[in-house]
């Protein structure tokens, strides 16, 4: 029972640390002029720190996949660590594709709006 209390305390502290560093990234990201780049940096950070994975025996609690993979790399080797990191890497790739497509869509919409504004201005004069 003592391990479960320690687990929940550690999970709470980890969650507070994740939120704190996310706020720092958010504030620093506001300095970047291109929104999709800010979104991508936040997405990669959230994938790294929040992708859950169940640890192995004797204490099979949930932990961030990167931490479980690091310990499994030390214990059993690279192939097991890469197997654990596969869902995190897949989430990063899929999120990156979505952000790239969204960035392209926003750029095209902005170009279309600029072209229609230019046409309206030339028709008025």
Beta strands, then each sheet from edge to edge (+ up, - down):
strand 1: 52-54
strand 2: 62-64
sheet 1: 1+ 2-
end
